Amino acid sequence: MSSLQDRLVLVALLLEETSWLFAAFGVLGVTLGAGGSPIGWVAILAVSTASLLVVRFLQFLLLPSVVASVMQMLAGIVVVYVVVGTQIGATFQGVDMGWLPAMLSGEETPNYVFRGAVGGFVGALLWWRGGHLAAMEFPEESLSGSFKLGILVLAFATVTDIAQSTDLHIFPVMFVFFAASIAGMSIAHLAPASQQAT
């Protein structure tokens, strides 16, 4: 595959994975009594994309692996902290930069503490996964595996969404999932112009 094809398949994989991960986190939130995902889909996409871009940038700089790992970890802490700050409040619009001390003070609601704790864990997981996506040599293989897993997760999440009174917003991300999956698999199977018969 060409470099452009690899990049497009990687973008499709990123959209596909963030869609079904949002659904999985929504089911986790309902199971734990929070009524949905602790982090919205756009925030999930932002953390994963930021991780991918940071890792690719650090690979470009050719830094020693220890230095690159420390820089990646520090960038991850900052990105996850800011993203959780945008997602933690139910009514607060903007970034709550004091969410961690407020959560640890014990004066916040259980939903606030849940969104902070689980949001931080989810953000760290997304940061780790985004880094692995950046290091991937053959994203088309992962796209196919992620598609199979995503269908199972979305099926379970859809049943949960229908059975619950709260809206988990599964149907909008389902469209993103299938559009990204089909586009990514189509792009992955296009032969470069040099391999096509004349």
PyMOL CGO cylinders between C-alpha atoms (Angstrom):
from pymol import cmd
from pymol.cgo import CYLINDER

trace = [
    CYLINDER, 0.00, 0.00, 0.00, 1.07, 3.54, -0.60, 0.3, 1, 1, 1, 1, 1, 1,
    CYLINDER, 1.07, 3.54, -0.60, 1.79, 6.01, 2.17, 0.3, 1, 1, 1, 1, 1, 1,
    CYLINDER, 1.79, 6.01, 2.17, -1.48, 7.85, 1.46, 0.3, 1, 1, 1, 1, 1, 1,
    CYLINDER, -1.48, 7.85, 1.46, -3.45, 4.59, 1.63, 0.3, 1, 1, 1, 1, 1, 1,
    CYLINDER, -3.45, 4.59, 1.63, -1.81, 3.75, 4.97, 0.3, 1, 1, 1, 1, 1, 1,
    CYLINDER, -1.81, 3.75, 4.97, -2.76, 7.14, 6.38, 0.3, 1, 1, 1, 1, 1, 1,
    CYLINDER, -2.76, 7.14, 6.38, -6.36, 6.89, 5.17, 0.3, 1, 1, 1, 1, 1, 1,
    CYLINDER, -6.36, 6.89, 5.17, -6.72, 3.37, 6.58, 0.3, 1, 1, 1, 1, 1, 1,
    CYLINDER, -6.72, 3.37, 6.58, -5.26, 4.60, 9.88, 0.3, 1, 1, 1, 1, 1, 1,
    CYLINDER, -5.26, 4.60, 9.88, -7.82, 7.44, 10.00, 0.3, 1, 1, 1, 1, 1, 1,
    CYLINDER, -7.82, 7.44, 10.00, -10.60, 4.94, 9.28, 0.3, 1, 1, 1, 1, 1, 1,
    CYLINDER, -10.60, 4.94, 9.28, -9.27, 2.65, 12.02, 0.3, 1, 1, 1, 1, 1, 1,
    CYLINDER, -9.27, 2.65, 12.02, -9.18, 5.55, 14.47, 0.3, 1, 1, 1, 1, 1, 1,
    CYLINDER, -9.18, 5.55, 14.47, -12.80, 6.51, 13.70, 0.3, 1, 1, 1, 1, 1, 1,
    CYLINDER, -12.80, 6.51, 13.70, -13.91, 2.88, 13.83, 0.3, 1, 1, 1, 1, 1, 1,
    CYLINDER, -13.91, 2.88, 13.83, -12.25, 2.11, 17.16, 0.3, 1, 1, 1, 1, 1, 1,
    CYLINDER, -12.25, 2.11, 17.16, -13.36, 5.29, 18.87, 0.3, 1, 1, 1, 1, 1, 1,
    CYLINDER, -13.36, 5.29, 18.87, -16.95, 4.56, 17.83, 0.3, 1, 1, 1, 1, 1, 1,
    CYLINDER, -16.95, 4.56, 17.83, -17.16, 1.13, 19.38, 0.3, 1, 1, 1, 1, 1, 1,
    CYLINDER, -17.16, 1.13, 19.38, -15.07, 2.17, 22.39, 0.3, 1, 1, 1, 1, 1, 1,
    CYLINDER, -15.07, 2.17, 22.39, -17.58, 4.95, 23.07, 0.3, 1, 1, 1, 1, 1, 1,
    CYLINDER, -17.58, 4.95, 23.07, -20.35, 2.34, 22.99, 0.3, 1, 1, 1, 1, 1, 1,
    CYLINDER, -20.35, 2.34, 22.99, -18.39, 0.05, 25.34, 0.3, 1, 1, 1, 1, 1, 1,
    CYLINDER, -18.39, 0.05, 25.34, -17.74, 2.90, 27.78, 0.3, 1, 1, 1, 1, 1, 1,
    CYLINDER, -17.74, 2.90, 27.78, -21.45, 3.79, 27.64, 0.3, 1, 1, 1, 1, 1, 1,
    CYLINDER, -21.45, 3.79, 27.64, -22.38, 0.26, 28.66, 0.3, 1, 1, 1, 1, 1, 1,
    CYLINDER, -22.38, 0.26, 28.66, -19.74, 0.39, 31.40, 0.3, 1, 1, 1, 1, 1, 1,
    CYLINDER, -19.74, 0.39, 31.40, -21.23, 3.66, 32.65, 0.3, 1, 1, 1, 1, 1, 1,
    CYLINDER, -21.23, 3.66, 32.65, -24.74, 2.20, 32.73, 0.3, 1, 1, 1, 1, 1, 1,
    CYLINDER, -24.74, 2.20, 32.73, -23.47, -0.90, 34.52, 0.3, 1, 1, 1, 1, 1, 1,
    CYLINDER, -23.47, -0.90, 34.52, -21.79, 1.25, 37.18, 0.3, 1, 1, 1, 1, 1, 1,
    CYLINDER, -21.79, 1.25, 37.18, -24.88, 3.44, 37.56, 0.3, 1, 1, 1, 1, 1, 1,
    CYLINDER, -24.88, 3.44, 37.56, -23.62, 6.60, 35.87, 0.3, 1, 1, 1, 1, 1, 1,
    CYLINDER, -23.62, 6.60, 35.87, -26.07, 6.61, 32.97, 0.3, 1, 1, 1, 1, 1, 1,
    CYLINDER, -26.07, 6.61, 32.97, -23.58, 6.63, 30.10, 0.3, 1, 1, 1, 1, 1, 1,
    CYLINDER, -23.58, 6.63, 30.10, -20.00, 7.05, 28.99, 0.3, 1, 1, 1, 1, 1, 1,
    CYLINDER, -20.00, 7.05, 28.99, -17.82, 9.18, 31.28, 0.3, 1, 1, 1, 1, 1, 1,
    CYLINDER, -17.82, 9.18, 31.28, -16.23, 10.73, 28.18, 0.3, 1, 1, 1, 1, 1, 1,
    CYLINDER, -16.23, 10.73, 28.18, -18.01, 11.83, 25.01, 0.3, 1, 1, 1, 1, 1, 1,
    CYLINDER, -18.01, 11.83, 25.01, -17.18, 10.46, 21.57, 0.3, 1, 1, 1, 1, 1, 1,
    CYLINDER, -17.18, 10.46, 21.57, -15.46, 13.66, 20.40, 0.3, 1, 1, 1, 1, 1, 1,
    CYLINDER, -15.46, 13.66, 20.40, -13.25, 13.62, 23.51, 0.3, 1, 1, 1, 1, 1, 1,
    CYLINDER, -13.25, 13.62, 23.51, -12.43, 9.93, 22.92, 0.3, 1, 1, 1, 1, 1, 1,
    CYLINDER, -12.43, 9.93, 22.92, -11.47, 10.77, 19.34, 0.3, 1, 1, 1, 1, 1, 1,
    CYLINDER, -11.47, 10.77, 19.34, -9.41, 13.77, 20.52, 0.3, 1, 1, 1, 1, 1, 1,
    CYLINDER, -9.41, 13.77, 20.52, -7.37, 11.75, 23.05, 0.3, 1, 1, 1, 1, 1, 1,
    CYLINDER, -7.37, 11.75, 23.05, -6.72, 8.92, 20.59, 0.3, 1, 1, 1, 1, 1, 1,
    CYLINDER, -6.72, 8.92, 20.59, -5.76, 11.32, 17.79, 0.3, 1, 1, 1, 1, 1, 1,
    CYLINDER, -5.76, 11.32, 17.79, -3.50, 13.37, 20.06, 0.3, 1, 1, 1, 1, 1, 1,
    CYLINDER, -3.50, 13.37, 20.06, -1.72, 10.22, 21.20, 0.3, 1, 1, 1, 1, 1, 1,
    CYLINDER, -1.72, 10.22, 21.20, -1.23, 9.04, 17.64, 0.3, 1, 1, 1, 1, 1, 1,
    CYLINDER, -1.23, 9.04, 17.64, 0.14, 12.42, 16.55, 0.3, 1, 1, 1, 1, 1, 1,
    CYLINDER, 0.14, 12.42, 16.55, 2.49, 12.74, 19.54, 0.3, 1, 1, 1, 1, 1, 1,
    CYLINDER, 2.49, 12.74, 19.54, 3.94, 9.27, 18.96, 0.3, 1, 1, 1, 1, 1, 1,
    CYLINDER, 3.94, 9.27, 18.96, 4.39, 9.91, 15.23, 0.3, 1, 1, 1, 1, 1, 1,
    CYLINDER, 4.39, 9.91, 15.23, 6.07, 13.24, 15.99, 0.3, 1, 1, 1, 1, 1, 1,
    CYLINDER, 6.07, 13.24, 15.99, 8.42, 11.64, 18.53, 0.3, 1, 1, 1, 1, 1, 1,
    CYLINDER, 8.42, 11.64, 18.53, 9.27, 8.90, 16.01, 0.3, 1, 1, 1, 1, 1, 1,
    CYLINDER, 9.27, 8.90, 16.01, 10.13, 11.63, 13.51, 0.3, 1, 1, 1, 1, 1, 1,
    CYLINDER, 10.13, 11.63, 13.51, 12.52, 13.29, 16.00, 0.3, 1, 1, 1, 1, 1, 1,
    CYLINDER, 12.52, 13.29, 16.00, 14.51, 10.05, 16.45, 0.3, 1, 1, 1, 1, 1, 1,
    CYLINDER, 14.51, 10.05, 16.45, 14.93, 10.56, 20.19, 0.3, 1, 1, 1, 1, 1, 1,
    CYLINDER, 14.93, 10.56, 20.19, 16.33, 7.88, 22.51, 0.3, 1, 1, 1, 1, 1, 1,
    CYLINDER, 16.33, 7.88, 22.51, 13.52, 5.53, 23.53, 0.3, 1, 1, 1, 1, 1, 1,
    CYLINDER, 13.52, 5.53, 23.53, 13.63, 6.51, 27.22, 0.3, 1, 1, 1, 1, 1, 1,
    CYLINDER, 13.63, 6.51, 27.22, 13.33, 10.22, 26.41, 0.3, 1, 1, 1, 1, 1, 1,
    CYLINDER, 13.33, 10.22, 26.41, 10.54, 9.56, 23.89, 0.3, 1, 1, 1, 1, 1, 1,
    CYLINDER, 10.54, 9.56, 23.89, 8.64, 7.43, 26.42, 0.3, 1, 1, 1, 1, 1, 1,
    CYLINDER, 8.64, 7.43, 26.42, 8.91, 10.09, 29.14, 0.3, 1, 1, 1, 1, 1, 1,
    CYLINDER, 8.91, 10.09, 29.14, 7.77, 12.82, 26.74, 0.3, 1, 1, 1, 1, 1, 1,
    CYLINDER, 7.77, 12.82, 26.74, 4.88, 10.65, 25.55, 0.3, 1, 1, 1, 1, 1, 1,
    CYLINDER, 4.88, 10.65, 25.55, 3.83, 9.98, 29.16, 0.3, 1, 1, 1, 1, 1, 1,
    CYLINDER, 3.83, 9.98, 29.16, 3.99, 13.66, 30.14, 0.3, 1, 1, 1, 1, 1, 1,
    CYLINDER, 3.99, 13.66, 30.14, 1.99, 14.68, 27.06, 0.3, 1, 1, 1, 1, 1, 1,
    CYLINDER, 1.99, 14.68, 27.06, -0.55, 11.97, 27.89, 0.3, 1, 1, 1, 1, 1, 1,
    CYLINDER, -0.55, 11.97, 27.89, -0.99, 13.22, 31.44, 0.3, 1, 1, 1, 1, 1, 1,
    CYLINDER, -0.99, 13.22, 31.44, -1.62, 16.77, 30.22, 0.3, 1, 1, 1, 1, 1, 1,
    CYLINDER, -1.62, 16.77, 30.22, -4.01, 15.76, 27.43, 0.3, 1, 1, 1, 1, 1, 1,
    CYLINDER, -4.01, 15.76, 27.43, -6.02, 13.34, 29.59, 0.3, 1, 1, 1, 1, 1, 1,
    CYLINDER, -6.02, 13.34, 29.59, -6.22, 15.85, 32.46, 0.3, 1, 1, 1, 1, 1, 1,
    CYLINDER, -6.22, 15.85, 32.46, -7.52, 18.61, 30.17, 0.3, 1, 1, 1, 1, 1, 1,
    CYLINDER, -7.52, 18.61, 30.17, -9.98, 16.30, 28.38, 0.3, 1, 1, 1, 1, 1, 1,
    CYLINDER, -9.98, 16.30, 28.38, -11.40, 14.96, 31.64, 0.3, 1, 1, 1, 1, 1, 1,
    CYLINDER, -11.40, 14.96, 31.64, -11.70, 18.58, 32.78, 0.3, 1, 1, 1, 1, 1, 1,
    CYLINDER, -11.70, 18.58, 32.78, -13.92, 19.28, 29.78, 0.3, 1, 1, 1, 1, 1, 1,
    CYLINDER, -13.92, 19.28, 29.78, -16.11, 16.25, 30.45, 0.3, 1, 1, 1, 1, 1, 1,
    CYLINDER, -16.11, 16.25, 30.45, -16.46, 16.09, 34.22, 0.3, 1, 1, 1, 1, 1, 1,
    CYLINDER, -16.46, 16.09, 34.22, -19.14, 18.65, 34.97, 0.3, 1, 1, 1, 1, 1, 1,
    CYLINDER, -19.14, 18.65, 34.97, -22.76, 18.00, 34.08, 0.3, 1, 1, 1, 1, 1, 1,
    CYLINDER, -22.76, 18.00, 34.08, -23.56, 21.70, 33.66, 0.3, 1, 1, 1, 1, 1, 1,
    CYLINDER, -23.56, 21.70, 33.66, -20.12, 23.34, 33.54, 0.3, 1, 1, 1, 1, 1, 1,
    CYLINDER, -20.12, 23.34, 33.54, -19.16, 24.58, 30.09, 0.3, 1, 1, 1, 1, 1, 1,
    CYLINDER, -19.16, 24.58, 30.09, -15.43, 24.88, 29.43, 0.3, 1, 1, 1, 1, 1, 1,
    CYLINDER, -15.43, 24.88, 29.43, -12.45, 23.30, 31.13, 0.3, 1, 1, 1, 1, 1, 1,
    CYLINDER, -12.45, 23.30, 31.13, -12.49, 22.64, 34.87, 0.3, 1, 1, 1, 1, 1, 1,
    CYLINDER, -12.49, 22.64, 34.87, -8.75, 22.64, 35.60, 0.3, 1, 1, 1, 1, 1, 1,
    CYLINDER, -8.75, 22.64, 35.60, -9.37, 22.04, 39.31, 0.3, 1, 1, 1, 1, 1, 1,
    CYLINDER, -9.37, 22.04, 39.31, -11.30, 18.81, 38.89, 0.3, 1, 1, 1, 1, 1, 1,
    CYLINDER, -11.30, 18.81, 38.89, -8.71, 16.53, 40.51, 0.3, 1, 1, 1, 1, 1, 1,
    CYLINDER, -8.71, 16.53, 40.51, -8.36, 18.48, 43.79, 0.3, 1, 1, 1, 1, 1, 1,
    CYLINDER, -8.36, 18.48, 43.79, -12.16, 18.94, 43.87, 0.3, 1, 1, 1, 1, 1, 1,
    CYLINDER, -12.16, 18.94, 43.87, -12.68, 15.22, 43.37, 0.3, 1, 1, 1, 1, 1, 1,
    CYLINDER, -12.68, 15.22, 43.37, -10.17, 14.33, 46.08, 0.3, 1, 1, 1, 1, 1, 1,
    CYLINDER, -10.17, 14.33, 46.08, -11.70, 16.79, 48.56, 0.3, 1, 1, 1, 1, 1, 1,
    CYLINDER, -11.70, 16.79, 48.56, -14.70, 14.51, 49.05, 0.3, 1, 1, 1, 1, 1, 1,
    CYLINDER, -14.70, 14.51, 49.05, -17.22, 17.33, 48.67, 0.3, 1, 1, 1, 1, 1, 1,
    CYLINDER, -17.22, 17.33, 48.67, -18.32, 16.51, 45.12, 0.3, 1, 1, 1, 1, 1, 1,
    CYLINDER, -18.32, 16.51, 45.12, -21.26, 14.35, 44.04, 0.3, 1, 1, 1, 1, 1, 1,
    CYLINDER, -21.26, 14.35, 44.04, -20.76, 10.62, 43.34, 0.3, 1, 1, 1, 1, 1, 1,
    CYLINDER, -20.76, 10.62, 43.34, -21.39, 11.26, 39.63, 0.3, 1, 1, 1, 1, 1, 1,
    CYLINDER, -21.39, 11.26, 39.63, -18.59, 13.88, 39.59, 0.3, 1, 1, 1, 1, 1, 1,
    CYLINDER, -18.59, 13.88, 39.59, -16.19, 11.46, 41.29, 0.3, 1, 1, 1, 1, 1, 1,
    CYLINDER, -16.19, 11.46, 41.29, -17.20, 8.67, 38.90, 0.3, 1, 1, 1, 1, 1, 1,
    CYLINDER, -17.20, 8.67, 38.90, -16.68, 10.84, 35.83, 0.3, 1, 1, 1, 1, 1, 1,
    CYLINDER, -16.68, 10.84, 35.83, -13.28, 11.96, 37.13, 0.3, 1, 1, 1, 1, 1, 1,
    CYLINDER, -13.28, 11.96, 37.13, -11.98, 8.55, 38.20, 0.3, 1, 1, 1, 1, 1, 1,
    CYLINDER, -11.98, 8.55, 38.20, -13.34, 6.48, 35.33, 0.3, 1, 1, 1, 1, 1, 1,
    CYLINDER, -13.34, 6.48, 35.33, -12.72, 9.30, 32.85, 0.3, 1, 1, 1, 1, 1, 1,
    CYLINDER, -12.72, 9.30, 32.85, -9.06, 9.40, 33.88, 0.3, 1, 1, 1, 1, 1, 1,
    CYLINDER, -9.06, 9.40, 33.88, -8.75, 5.63, 33.53, 0.3, 1, 1, 1, 1, 1, 1,
    CYLINDER, -8.75, 5.63, 33.53, -10.51, 5.65, 30.15, 0.3, 1, 1, 1, 1, 1, 1,
    CYLINDER, -10.51, 5.65, 30.15, -8.32, 8.54, 28.99, 0.3, 1, 1, 1, 1, 1, 1,
    CYLINDER, -8.32, 8.54, 28.99, -5.16, 6.67, 29.96, 0.3, 1, 1, 1, 1, 1, 1,
    CYLINDER, -5.16, 6.67, 29.96, -6.40, 3.57, 28.12, 0.3, 1, 1, 1, 1, 1, 1,
    CYLINDER, -6.40, 3.57, 28.12, -7.16, 5.66, 25.02, 0.3, 1, 1, 1, 1, 1, 1,
    CYLINDER, -7.16, 5.66, 25.02, -3.74, 7.30, 25.18, 0.3, 1, 1, 1, 1, 1, 1,
    CYLINDER, -3.74, 7.30, 25.18, -2.08, 3.89, 25.31, 0.3, 1, 1, 1, 1, 1, 1,
    CYLINDER, -2.08, 3.89, 25.31, -4.17, 2.59, 22.40, 0.3, 1, 1, 1, 1, 1, 1,
    CYLINDER, -4.17, 2.59, 22.40, -3.49, 5.67, 20.27, 0.3, 1, 1, 1, 1, 1, 1,
    CYLINDER, -3.49, 5.67, 20.27, 0.23, 5.12, 20.76, 0.3, 1, 1, 1, 1, 1, 1,
    CYLINDER, 0.23, 5.12, 20.76, -0.09, 1.53, 19.61, 0.3, 1, 1, 1, 1, 1, 1,
    CYLINDER, -0.09, 1.53, 19.61, -2.03, 2.62, 16.53, 0.3, 1, 1, 1, 1, 1, 1,
    CYLINDER, -2.03, 2.62, 16.53, 0.79, 5.03, 15.65, 0.3, 1, 1, 1, 1, 1, 1,
    CYLINDER, 0.79, 5.03, 15.65, 3.38, 2.26, 15.84, 0.3, 1, 1, 1, 1, 1, 1,
    CYLINDER, 3.38, 2.26, 15.84, 1.33, -0.13, 13.71, 0.3, 1, 1, 1, 1, 1, 1,
    CYLINDER, 1.33, -0.13, 13.71, 2.91, -1.27, 10.44, 0.3, 1, 1, 1, 1, 1, 1,
    CYLINDER, 2.91, -1.27, 10.44, -0.18, -2.81, 8.84, 0.3, 1, 1, 1, 1, 1, 1,
    CYLINDER, -0.18, -2.81, 8.84, -3.29, -0.93, 9.97, 0.3, 1, 1, 1, 1, 1, 1,
    CYLINDER, -3.29, -0.93, 9.97, -5.51, -2.80, 7.51, 0.3, 1, 1, 1, 1, 1, 1,
    CYLINDER, -5.51, -2.80, 7.51, -5.10, -6.03, 9.50, 0.3, 1, 1, 1, 1, 1, 1,
    CYLINDER, -5.10, -6.03, 9.50, -6.11, -4.31, 12.71, 0.3, 1, 1, 1, 1, 1, 1,
    CYLINDER, -6.11, -4.31, 12.71, -9.05, -2.66, 10.90, 0.3, 1, 1, 1, 1, 1, 1,
    CYLINDER, -9.05, -2.66, 10.90, -10.56, -6.05, 10.10, 0.3, 1, 1, 1, 1, 1, 1,
    CYLINDER, -10.56, -6.05, 10.10, -10.13, -7.36, 13.65, 0.3, 1, 1, 1, 1, 1, 1,
    CYLINDER, -10.13, -7.36, 13.65, -11.47, -4.16, 15.15, 0.3, 1, 1, 1, 1, 1, 1,
    CYLINDER, -11.47, -4.16, 15.15, -14.49, -4.36, 12.84, 0.3, 1, 1, 1, 1, 1, 1,
    CYLINDER, -14.49, -4.36, 12.84, -15.38, -7.84, 14.11, 0.3, 1, 1, 1, 1, 1, 1,
    CYLINDER, -15.38, -7.84, 14.11, -14.99, -6.83, 17.74, 0.3, 1, 1, 1, 1, 1, 1,
    CYLINDER, -14.99, -6.83, 17.74, -16.83, -3.56, 17.14, 0.3, 1, 1, 1, 1, 1, 1,
    CYLINDER, -16.83, -3.56, 17.14, -19.89, -5.32, 15.72, 0.3, 1, 1, 1, 1, 1, 1,
    CYLINDER, -19.89, -5.32, 15.72, -20.17, -7.43, 18.87, 0.3, 1, 1, 1, 1, 1, 1,
    CYLINDER, -20.17, -7.43, 18.87, -19.74, -4.42, 21.16, 0.3, 1, 1, 1, 1, 1, 1,
    CYLINDER, -19.74, -4.42, 21.16, -22.23, -2.31, 19.20, 0.3, 1, 1, 1, 1, 1, 1,
    CYLINDER, -22.23, -2.31, 19.20, -24.80, -5.13, 19.17, 0.3, 1, 1, 1, 1, 1, 1,
    CYLINDER, -24.80, -5.13, 19.17, -24.59, -5.46, 22.95, 0.3, 1, 1, 1, 1, 1, 1,
    CYLINDER, -24.59, -5.46, 22.95, -24.60, -1.68, 23.40, 0.3, 1, 1, 1, 1, 1, 1,
    CYLINDER, -24.60, -1.68, 23.40, -27.66, -1.32, 21.15, 0.3, 1, 1, 1, 1, 1, 1,
    CYLINDER, -27.66, -1.32, 21.15, -29.60, -3.84, 23.21, 0.3, 1, 1, 1, 1, 1, 1,
    CYLINDER, -29.60, -3.84, 23.21, -28.51, -2.04, 26.39, 0.3, 1, 1, 1, 1, 1, 1,
    CYLINDER, -28.51, -2.04, 26.39, -29.49, 1.32, 24.89, 0.3, 1, 1, 1, 1, 1, 1,
    CYLINDER, -29.49, 1.32, 24.89, -32.95, 0.04, 23.97, 0.3, 1, 1, 1, 1, 1, 1,
    CYLINDER, -32.95, 0.04, 23.97, -33.47, -1.56, 27.38, 0.3, 1, 1, 1, 1, 1, 1,
    CYLINDER, -33.47, -1.56, 27.38, -32.36, 1.51, 29.37, 0.3, 1, 1, 1, 1, 1, 1,
    CYLINDER, -32.36, 1.51, 29.37, -34.30, 4.71, 29.86, 0.3, 1, 1, 1, 1, 1, 1,
    CYLINDER, -34.30, 4.71, 29.86, -31.16, 6.84, 29.35, 0.3, 1, 1, 1, 1, 1, 1,
    CYLINDER, -31.16, 6.84, 29.35, -29.97, 7.55, 25.82, 0.3, 1, 1, 1, 1, 1, 1,
    CYLINDER, -29.97, 7.55, 25.82, -26.46, 6.16, 25.29, 0.3, 1, 1, 1, 1, 1, 1,
    CYLINDER, -26.46, 6.16, 25.29, -26.19, 7.84, 21.85, 0.3, 1, 1, 1, 1, 1, 1,
    CYLINDER, -26.19, 7.84, 21.85, -25.28, 4.53, 20.20, 0.3, 1, 1, 1, 1, 1, 1,
    CYLINDER, -25.28, 4.53, 20.20, -27.04, 5.08, 16.89, 0.3, 1, 1, 1, 1, 1, 1,
    CYLINDER, -27.04, 5.08, 16.89, -25.03, 8.15, 15.73, 0.3, 1, 1, 1, 1, 1, 1,
    CYLINDER, -25.03, 8.15, 15.73, -21.69, 6.43, 16.43, 0.3, 1, 1, 1, 1, 1, 1,
    CYLINDER, -21.69, 6.43, 16.43, -22.96, 3.29, 14.72, 0.3, 1, 1, 1, 1, 1, 1,
    CYLINDER, -22.96, 3.29, 14.72, -23.14, 5.23, 11.45, 0.3, 1, 1, 1, 1, 1, 1,
    CYLINDER, -23.14, 5.23, 11.45, -19.60, 6.53, 11.97, 0.3, 1, 1, 1, 1, 1, 1,
    CYLINDER, -19.60, 6.53, 11.97, -18.43, 2.99, 12.74, 0.3, 1, 1, 1, 1, 1, 1,
    CYLINDER, -18.43, 2.99, 12.74, -19.86, 1.43, 9.59, 0.3, 1, 1, 1, 1, 1, 1,
    CYLINDER, -19.86, 1.43, 9.59, -18.89, 4.33, 7.32, 0.3, 1, 1, 1, 1, 1, 1,
    CYLINDER, -18.89, 4.33, 7.32, -15.30, 4.31, 8.59, 0.3, 1, 1, 1, 1, 1, 1,
    CYLINDER, -15.30, 4.31, 8.59, -15.06, 0.51, 8.45, 0.3, 1, 1, 1, 1, 1, 1,
    CYLINDER, -15.06, 0.51, 8.45, -16.37, 0.21, 4.90, 0.3, 1, 1, 1, 1, 1, 1,
    CYLINDER, -16.37, 0.21, 4.90, -14.28, 3.13, 3.66, 0.3, 1, 1, 1, 1, 1, 1,
    CYLINDER, -14.28, 3.13, 3.66, -11.14, 1.83, 5.37, 0.3, 1, 1, 1, 1, 1, 1,
    CYLINDER, -11.14, 1.83, 5.37, -11.50, -1.71, 4.07, 0.3, 1, 1, 1, 1, 1, 1,
    CYLINDER, -11.50, -1.71, 4.07, -12.22, -0.40, 0.57, 0.3, 1, 1, 1, 1, 1, 1,
    CYLINDER, -12.22, -0.40, 0.57, -9.13, 1.82, 0.63, 0.3, 1, 1, 1, 1, 1, 1,
    CYLINDER, -9.13, 1.82, 0.63, -7.00, -1.01, 2.01, 0.3, 1, 1, 1, 1, 1, 1,
    CYLINDER, -7.00, -1.01, 2.01, -7.97, -3.28, -0.88, 0.3, 1, 1, 1, 1, 1, 1,
    CYLINDER, -7.97, -3.28, -0.88, -7.29, -0.75, -3.65, 0.3, 1, 1, 1, 1, 1, 1,
    CYLINDER, -7.29, -0.75, -3.65, -4.25, -1.76, -5.65, 0.3, 1, 1, 1, 1, 1, 1,
    CYLINDER, -4.25, -1.76, -5.65, -1.66, 0.94, -6.31, 0.3, 1, 1, 1, 1, 1, 1,
    CYLINDER, -1.66, 0.94, -6.31, -1.57, 2.23, -9.88, 0.3, 1, 1, 1, 1, 1, 1,
    CYLINDER, -1.57, 2.23, -9.88, 1.74, 0.42, -10.50, 0.3, 1, 1, 1, 1, 1, 1,
    CYLINDER, 1.74, 0.42, -10.50, 0.11, -2.96, -9.76, 0.3, 1, 1, 1, 1, 1, 1,
    CYLINDER, 0.11, -2.96, -9.76, -3.01, -2.47, -11.87, 0.3, 1, 1, 1, 1, 1, 1,
    CYLINDER, -3.01, -2.47, -11.87, -3.23, -4.13, -15.25, 0.3, 1, 1, 1, 1, 1, 1,
    CYLINDER, -3.23, -4.13, -15.25, -3.12, -1.79, -18.22, 0.3, 1, 1, 1, 1, 1, 1,
]
cmd.load_cgo(trace, "trace")
